[in-house]
Amino acid sequence: MKTIIEPFKIKTVEPIRFTTRRERERVLTDAGYNLFNIHAEEVLIDLLTDSGTAALSAQQWAGIMEGDEAYAGSRSFYRFEQTVREITGFRHIIPTHQGRAAEKILFTITGGEGRIVPNNTHFDTTRANVEMSGAEAVDLPISEGTLPSAPGDFKGNMDLEALESLLRQKERRHIPLCMLTVTNNANGGQPVSMENIRRTSELCHAYGIPLFLDACRFAENAYFIKLREPGYSRRRTREIAREMFSYVDGCTMSAKKDGLVNIGGFLAVNEDDLAQKARSILVVTEGFPTYGGLAGHDLEAIAQGLEEVLDEHYLRYRIRSVNYVGEKLNQIGVPIFQPPGGHAIYLDAKAFLPHIPPHEYPGHALACELYLHGGIRSCEIGSVMFGKTDPETGAFQPAKLELVRLAIPRRVYTQSHMDYVVECVGEVFEKRDTLKGMRIVSEPPVLRHFTARFEPL
Ligand SMILES: Cc1ncc(COP(=O)(O)O)c(C=O)c1O
């Protein structure tokens, strides 16, 4: 059969609330035009993030009932540890309450003034954690990776020449580690090839520098390798994932993505000394090493989710259903980051709204209109998230890309929800000339997109 179907039946449903445009105008004004400030109940289709928004399976719920809540040495921890170890092969598995907690621990140990951390592209929390340690976060994506309309199977790849030039210029002690984000969330959710992971590893190791994966979407990345990279089509995604991990020295993981859970994460490393330092921080900031900020039942749900995410039927449905949205938007001429990514469609706001300059935040204007028009919540990944305004001179430095991410929660929405999304984006596209830019009214010093307030120009 050609039709790819959801590999599950729906057992529990949650109603979604319909609102009028007038109601949404009031909601958005009260929220300071920041979609993060809106109550989720005022949203019809929530594509803000694929993080922590997955629907759990019956087996995960059963696992939750089985959760062992012992403070130390709980059965659930050992199940979690064994599953993560089987999938990744790492020696030390350190649970954290989510991905950024793993990042915080890693960069507290390895970061610091005068240090540099290269990455294909840092996600916002990774960058913030590197920078909070005093180190510099450097993005080295391949050039076509930053061109939304360029074709390419692995546009998430690291620019190896740029990396080598950086490694040659700097002393080993200035680069504590290098990272690869799979898939590359801040760059269109594009995958990284196995060849690129292997060559990045060879290069880093030749200079004595450890390589880490930001592994939030490791299963989606592995499935893209299976679909697109010569030599992998007959391999099981689980084996492909294991090979990806075999080239690196550790990983940070937000289980809220490919762990198919609502909360959780981990730091996994091979080096004993690093693990010991990490556990010392963990005890102070997250909790005892056998629960690390999570309940025993969370650890059960992650262990089960990590098994389910590697199911070939699930991954085929997952990648195809995201691609379906991309195909439909392509058909009606809406500019998107090509090709569609693993967990999201990224609208190219620069091409969508060429009349709105970056300092008037075209991505944010588009995200607000998608909410006003159809009750869809999306997320700007552009100059609000990554642009900077010098507080003294007022000089504005735009982000490289102005994107609006339609992140698709795992196992939550059906094809007709997605048809509605396509129709809404299409209607906004038809009246795109009427959209206006935005102005920031107030903003915090870090991660401003979460809490800044805006007003339309
Ligand atoms: C690539 C990437 N790294 C790290 C994180 C941080 O994970 P968490 O939200 O669990 O802290 C995210 C979250 O969206 C992400 O997409």
The ligand as an SDF file (V2000), in Angstrom:
LIG
                    3D

 16 16  0  0  0  0  0  0  0  0999 V2000
   18.4760   21.1400   19.5840 C   0  0  0  0  0  0  0  0  0  0  0  0
   18.0350   21.3960   20.9900 C   0  0  0  0  0  0  0  0  0  0  0  0
   18.9320   21.3300   21.9850 N   0  0  0  0  0  0  0  0  0  0  0  0
   18.5680   21.5220   23.2690 C   0  0  0  0  0  0  0  0  0  0  0  0
   17.2640   21.8010   23.6120 C   0  0  0  0  0  0  0  0  0  0  0  0
   16.9210   22.0310   25.0690 C   0  0  0  0  0  0  0  0  0  0  0  0
   16.1210   21.0070   25.5860 O   0  0  0  0  0  0  0  0  0  0  0  0
   15.0990   21.2730   26.7950 P   0  0  0  0  0  0  0  0  0  0  0  0
   13.9950   22.1070   26.2690 O   0  0  0  0  0  0  0  0  0  0  0  0
   14.6550   19.9100   27.2110 O   0  0  0  0  0  0  0  0  0  0  0  0
   15.8430   21.9680   27.8780 O   0  0  0  0  0  0  0  0  0  0  0  0
   16.2970   21.9040   22.6080 C   0  0  0  0  0  0  0  0  0  0  0  0
   14.9040   22.2230   22.9700 C   0  0  0  0  0  0  0  0  0  0  0  0
   14.1130   22.6190   22.1670 O   0  0  0  0  0  0  0  0  0  0  0  0
   16.6980   21.6710   21.2500 C   0  0  0  0  0  0  0  0  0  0  0  0
   15.8180   21.7230   20.2560 O   0  0  0  0  0  0  0  0  0  0  0  0
  1  2  1  0
  2  3  1  0
  2 15  2  0
  3  4  2  0
  4  5  1  0
  5  6  1  0
  5 12  2  0
  6  7  1  0
  7  8  1  0
  8  9  2  0
  8 10  1  0
  8 11  1  0
 12 13  1  0
 12 15  1  0
 13 14  2  0
 15 16  1  0
M  END
$$$$
